[in-house]
Structure formats: C-alpha cells, structure tokens
Amino acid sequence: MPAAKIFTLAEANALLPKLKTMLSSANQELTEKAETLANAYAMHEDCEQEMSKVKVVKASKNDNENSLSALRECRLNFQASIESLEQAKKSYIHALNFWLEEISQTGVILRDIKAGLLDFPADSGSFQYYLCWQANEDDIQYWHLHNDGFIGRRPLAVLSEYL
C-alpha cells in the first residue's frame, strides 16, 4: 500500500460530499470536452475525405484554376481541422489531469473517474486495507485488501473478522 493519508471510516464518510461534488464537476467537464473532441475528430475525418476527392486535372486554364482553388480551400480546411483536433485533445487531457490531481490531493485513490470509484487507505495496526466507495452509493459500505480491487469488495460488517 502506498504511503498516503490513512482514513478512519468517519473521516472517509465526512469527505464524501466534497468528493461527490468534485466527481460530478469532473464528469460534466470531461463529457463536454469529449463531445468537443468527437466533433473535432468528425470534422477532421470529413476534411480528410474531401482532400482525397479533390484532383487537379490538366484541362483548360480556367478548369485548372478552379481545381487549384478547390484544393487550396480543402487544404486550409484540413489544416484548420488538424489544429482544432489538436486543441480539443490538449483541452481534454488538461481537464483530465486537473481533476486527477484535485481528487488525488484529498488523499483518496481514484480508480475510475467516470464511475466515481474511490479507495480510502485505512489500517488497523498492521492490517492494511482500503475503504471502497462508488459514486452511486450513499456512504462507505465496503472494503477490500489492497490486491483485491473492486471485485474483492466485502461488506464493512465482515471487516471485524479480519482485524
């Protein structure tokens, strides 16, 4: 178990309102950023398809000028789509890193930001474990050993058998 803040059940439950707000804000912002990213990616794919359709044909000077003009416009749109996609990626990653840092600074271990899955390091003497909580739960009702993860969650009622 990493050297981190150690929580009592009362401390962990007291932190839940703050964490619920943080997770809600994080997921709202990340959903918006993901939509922007998806839109930028779709725009980029459209521009990429348009670029593949434009062909410069040697014909009359007017036809060639029209083809070159269409190619230039497509290229400008394609470049803009690349920049938009890059900005959307950076914005998403920045928001994700911000929320990972904000939530981690509380001392909890963030396992899944979308599901709101958090572990609170806890111990009782030499017995180390995690109090485990998910955003759809009212309070902390489960725990697990540090190698067990979510699938090894056990009800708090049986924790006394291990202490």
Secondary structure, 3 states (H helix, E strand, C coil): CCCCCCCCHHHHHHHHHHHHHHHHHHHHHHHHHHHHHHHHHHHHHHHHHHHHHCCCCCCCHHHHHHHHHHHHHHHHHHHHHHHHHHHHHHHHHHHHHHHHHHHHCCCCEEEECCCCEEEEEEEECCEEEEEEEECCCCCCCEEECCCCCHHHCEEHHHHHHCC
